[in-house]
Amino acid sequence: MLEPSALNKGDIIAIDRAYINYEKLETLTLRGVLYVTKIKRNLKHSVMEDCMYQTTEGFMKVRIQHVAFSKVLKGGETQTHHARIITYADSQKHKLVSLLTNDMESDSNEIIEIYRNAGR
C-alpha cells in the first residue's frame, strides 16, 4: 500500500506509527500525497516553529510545530524532510496525541479528523 508509485497527487493516507521511513515520507510528499501518522515519542527532529493555542480556561487546545528530520544516506548525502507535528488533548482518552503530517496548509482540526476517521 505504501508504494509511492501506487498513490496519486491529492491522495491522503493515514499510516500506523510503527512505520516511519524518512525517504518514503519524502517521496510521498514529492508526489503530492498527504499523510497523517501518530508520531513515535523518540523521533529525533529539529523544531523550526512552535505555536500553542489554548482554551479560554488556559488549557492546551492544540500545539503545532513545524519540524525537520534529517538522515544521512549511504552515499553521504543528507536527506531532509519537513513536516508538522500537531498535538492535541484527546478528551475521551484523557491523553495528549501527537500526529505527524506533511500537510502544511490544512487546519489542525482537519488533520485530527483524518486520523480519527482512519480506523473506521
Backbone as CSV, one residue per row, in Angstrom:
resi,resn,N_x,N_y,N_z,CA_x,CA_y,CA_z,C_x,C_y,C_z
1,MET,0.810,-1.193,0.000,0.000,0.000,0.000,0.853,1.256,0.000
2,LEU,1.998,1.210,0.665,2.811,2.413,0.768,3.827,2.555,-0.356
3,GLU,3.580,1.915,-1.468,4.409,2.161,-2.633,4.010,3.509,-3.193
4,PRO,4.903,4.477,-3.146,4.534,5.808,-3.637,4.005,5.802,-5.063
5,SER,4.470,4.867,-5.893,4.015,4.828,-7.281,2.548,4.423,-7.394
6,ALA,1.990,3.792,-6.347,0.587,3.373,-6.365,-0.340,4.488,-5.875
7,LEU,0.247,5.585,-5.413,-0.539,6.691,-4.873,-0.421,7.897,-5.796
8,ASN,-1.479,8.684,-5.847,-1.529,9.821,-6.755,-1.600,11.143,-6.010
9,LYS,-1.239,12.207,-6.707,-1.314,13.544,-6.147,-2.727,13.792,-5.621
10,GLY,-2.810,14.301,-4.390,-4.104,14.568,-3.779,-4.613,13.435,-2.899
11,ASP,-4.011,12.235,-3.003,-4.404,11.140,-2.115,-4.001,11.490,-0.684
12,ILE,-4.785,11.014,0.273,-4.499,11.214,1.691,-4.465,9.844,2.345
13,ILE,-3.389,9.555,3.076,-3.283,8.265,3.752,-2.992,8.467,5.237
14,ALA,-3.511,7.575,6.041,-3.190,7.521,7.466,-2.338,6.276,7.662
15,ILE,-1.189,6.452,8.314,-0.205,5.383,8.441,-0.048,5.014,9.910
16,ASP,0.143,3.731,10.172,0.424,3.253,11.519,1.751,3.859,11.981
17,ARG,1.841,4.239,13.242,3.041,4.917,13.724,4.279,4.038,13.734
18,ALA,4.132,2.726,13.603,5.297,1.864,13.548,6.072,2.077,12.251
19,TYR,5.459,2.761,11.313,6.075,2.960,10.007,6.583,4.383,9.862
20,ILE,7.864,4.567,10.129,8.475,5.875,9.914,9.723,5.646,9.060
21,ASN,9.648,6.049,7.822,10.756,5.924,6.884,10.871,7.281,6.188
22,TYR,11.889,8.046,6.561,12.032,9.402,6.037,12.046,9.450,4.518
23,GLU,12.760,8.514,3.911,12.850,8.506,2.453,11.479,8.289,1.815
24,LYS,10.720,7.353,2.349,9.375,7.076,1.812,8.446,8.269,2.044
25,LEU,8.530,8.874,3.231,7.694,10.043,3.518,8.035,11.195,2.582
26,GLU,9.320,11.384,2.291,9.717,12.457,1.378,9.243,12.152,-0.042
27,THR,9.323,10.889,-0.457,8.840,10.503,-1.784,7.340,10.756,-1.900
28,LEU,6.587,10.402,-0.861,5.148,10.676,-0.862,4.896,12.175,-0.994
29,THR,5.657,12.965,-0.254,5.496,14.415,-0.292,5.777,14.957,-1.690
30,LEU,6.852,14.502,-2.303,7.209,14.968,-3.648,6.153,14.581,-4.682
31,ARG,5.459,13.472,-4.455,4.390,13.039,-5.359,3.068,13.754,-5.093
32,GLY,3.004,14.546,-4.022,1.780,15.274,-3.716,0.786,14.465,-2.902
33,VAL,1.260,13.376,-2.282,0.417,12.532,-1.437,0.521,13.039,0.003
34,LEU,-0.612,13.267,0.651,-0.621,13.736,2.033,-0.704,12.543,2.975
35,TYR,0.048,12.597,4.065,-0.012,11.526,5.058,-0.266,12.111,6.441
36,VAL,-0.842,11.277,7.292,-1.040,11.586,8.711,-0.698,10.312,9.465
37,THR,0.139,10.416,10.473,0.511,9.265,11.275,0.727,9.700,12.718
38,LYS,0.528,8.793,13.633,0.811,9.074,15.036,2.332,9.030,15.181
39,ILE,2.879,10.027,15.832,4.334,10.145,15.911,4.911,9.272,17.016
40,LYS,6.082,8.717,16.756,6.811,7.984,17.788,7.387,8.991,18.773
41,ARG,7.429,8.632,20.022,7.921,9.551,21.049,9.409,9.853,20.910
42,ASN,10.181,8.912,20.430,11.628,9.096,20.372,12.117,9.580,19.005
43,LEU,11.235,10.067,18.182,11.590,10.538,16.852,12.427,11.816,16.971
44,LYS,13.630,11.790,16.411,14.524,12.943,16.510,14.235,13.920,15.380
45,HIS,14.083,15.181,15.759,13.757,16.211,14.777,14.215,17.573,15.297
46,SER,14.272,18.524,14.381,14.572,19.909,14.735,13.283,20.705,14.615
47,VAL,13.003,21.520,15.612,11.795,22.345,15.599,12.129,23.685,14.948
48,MET,11.406,23.992,13.885,11.616,25.235,13.154,10.676,26.336,13.675
49,GLU,9.470,25.925,14.067,8.454,26.862,14.565,7.560,26.102,15.537
50,ASP,7.131,26.774,16.598,6.329,26.123,17.631,5.256,27.106,18.109
51,CYS,3.991,26.703,18.003,2.892,27.583,18.394,1.834,26.770,19.146
52,MET,1.404,27.275,20.288,0.393,26.582,21.072,-0.845,27.467,21.205
53,TYR,-2.009,26.847,21.005,-3.280,27.539,21.170,-3.943,26.987,22.420
54,GLN,-4.555,27.887,23.215,-5.156,27.490,24.477,-6.652,27.765,24.486
55,THR,-7.329,27.047,25.368,-8.748,27.313,25.595,-8.858,28.579,26.440
56,THR,-10.061,29.090,26.594,-10.255,30.294,27.426,-9.911,30.024,28.890
57,GLU,-9.928,28.742,29.290,-9.577,28.369,30.662,-8.062,28.231,30.845
58,GLY,-7.302,28.363,29.752,-5.848,28.267,29.846,-5.274,26.893,29.586
59,PHE,-6.100,25.940,29.156,-5.611,24.608,28.838,-5.180,24.540,27.377
60,MET,-4.237,23.633,27.086,-3.791,23.482,25.713,-4.909,22.920,24.850
61,LYS,-5.172,23.591,23.752,-6.154,23.108,22.777,-5.429,22.335,21.678
62,VAL,-4.418,22.976,21.101,-3.618,22.326,20.069,-2.247,22.992,20.015
63,ARG,-1.233,22.194,19.726,0.131,22.688,19.545,0.565,22.292,18.147
64,ILE,1.105,23.250,17.405,1.534,22.990,16.041,3.014,23.325,15.933
65,GLN,3.792,22.335,15.542,5.224,22.519,15.368,5.603,22.227,13.916
66,HIS,6.370,23.116,13.319,6.962,22.849,12.013,8.331,22.262,12.307
67,VAL,8.592,21.071,11.759,9.806,20.341,12.108,10.545,19.871,10.861
68,ALA,11.799,19.488,11.069,12.615,18.915,10.001,13.301,17.669,10.546
69,PHE,13.326,16.639,9.718,14.022,15.394,10.034,15.171,15.261,9.055
70,SER,16.334,14.905,9.534,17.480,14.723,8.658,18.049,13.334,8.847
71,LYS,18.449,12.745,7.734,19.037,11.415,7.764,20.179,11.390,6.753
72,VAL,21.321,10.863,7.193,22.459,10.714,6.291,22.278,9.404,5.538
73,LEU,22.253,9.502,4.220,22.067,8.329,3.374,23.401,7.627,3.145
74,LYS,23.359,6.446,2.559,24.561,5.633,2.370,25.665,6.343,1.604
75,GLY,25.319,7.137,0.621,26.324,7.842,-0.173,26.885,9.075,0.515
76,GLY,26.466,9.350,1.743,26.930,10.514,2.475,26.037,11.728,2.307
77,GLU,25.066,11.628,1.419,24.124,12.725,1.187,23.140,12.796,2.360
78,THR,22.747,14.002,2.734,21.777,14.188,3.809,20.413,14.468,3.205
79,GLN,19.423,13.700,3.644,18.051,13.930,3.199,17.287,14.595,4.334
80,THR,16.582,15.669,4.003,15.800,16.402,4.995,14.331,16.338,4.598
81,HIS,13.501,16.080,5.577,12.057,16.016,5.351,11.383,17.008,6.290
82,HIS,10.553,17.885,5.734,9.825,18.882,6.529,8.392,18.400,6.749
83,ALA,7.892,18.642,7.953,6.545,18.197,8.306,6.012,19.055,9.449
84,ARG,4.797,18.728,9.876,4.202,19.368,11.052,3.872,18.297,12.073
85,ILE,4.058,18.635,13.326,3.575,17.806,14.423,2.404,18.565,15.034
86,ILE,1.255,17.906,15.068,0.054,18.502,15.646,-0.296,17.696,16.892
87,THR,-0.235,18.350,18.033,-0.528,17.695,19.309,-1.840,18.259,19.842
88,TYR,-2.708,17.346,20.245,-3.997,17.779,20.788,-4.348,16.928,22.004
89,ALA,-5.252,17.456,22.824,-5.713,16.733,24.006,-6.927,15.907,23.611
90,ASP,-6.788,14.583,23.685,-7.902,13.685,23.394,-8.750,13.586,24.658
91,SER,-9.907,14.224,24.635,-10.746,14.291,25.835,-11.357,12.944,26.198
92,GLN,-11.542,12.055,25.216,-12.115,10.737,25.516,-11.101,9.820,26.181
93,LYS,-9.841,9.884,25.727,-8.804,9.018,26.281,-7.991,9.704,27.373
94,HIS,-8.252,10.994,27.577,-7.570,11.786,28.597,-6.043,11.726,28.457
95,LYS,-5.575,11.972,27.219,-4.139,11.997,26.989,-3.831,12.886,25.792
96,LEU,-2.551,13.249,25.674,-2.104,14.032,24.531,-1.765,13.091,23.380
97,VAL,-2.148,13.487,22.185,-1.866,12.709,20.981,-1.093,13.615,20.026
98,SER,0.034,13.114,19.520,0.846,13.877,18.571,0.821,13.199,17.217
99,LEU,0.447,13.973,16.194,0.355,13.474,14.829,1.415,14.131,13.965
100,LEU,1.957,13.364,13.034,2.930,13.863,12.069,2.251,13.924,10.712
101,THR,2.412,15.045,10.008,1.809,15.187,8.686,2.690,16.050,7.789
102,ASN,2.590,15.790,6.505,3.276,16.645,5.534,2.324,17.708,4.990
103,ASP,1.098,17.731,5.482,0.125,18.745,5.090,0.428,20.013,5.881
104,MET,1.017,20.970,5.199,1.457,22.189,5.856,0.404,23.296,5.798
105,GLU,-0.726,23.023,5.138,-1.721,24.070,4.908,-3.038,23.868,5.661
106,SER,-3.518,22.644,5.745,-4.844,22.391,6.309,-4.926,22.774,7.778
107,ASP,-6.122,23.103,8.197,-6.393,23.403,9.589,-6.070,22.174,10.435
108,SER,-5.552,22.395,11.626,-5.178,21.278,12.502,-6.363,20.368,12.805
109,ASN,-7.572,20.925,12.895,-8.754,20.094,13.165,-9.022,19.114,12.022
110,GLU,-8.744,19.515,10.790,-8.912,18.610,9.650,-7.944,17.436,9.747
111,ILE,-6.702,17.713,10.131,-5.690,16.658,10.270,-6.097,15.686,11.376
112,ILE,-6.568,16.221,12.475,-7.001,15.379,13.597,-8.164,14.492,13.162
113,GLU,-9.109,15.025,12.433,-10.269,14.237,11.958,-9.848,13.151,10.972
114,ILE,-8.884,13.434,10.118,-8.382,12.412,9.193,-7.862,11.226,9.985
115,TYR,-7.067,11.518,11.030,-6.504,10.440,11.838,-7.596,9.698,12.606
116,ARG,-8.502,10.422,13.211,-9.582,9.791,13.983,-10.465,8.894,13.116
117,ASN,-10.706,9.309,11.877,-11.582,8.548,10.990,-10.874,7.429,10.227
118,ALA,-9.567,7.332,10.356,-8.805,6.329,9.605,-9.181,4.894,9.981
119,GLY,-9.494,4.675,11.228,-9.814,3.318,11.669,-11.241,2.881,11.424
120,ARG,-12.037,3.759,10.885,-13.465,3.455,10.696,-13.726,2.821,9.372
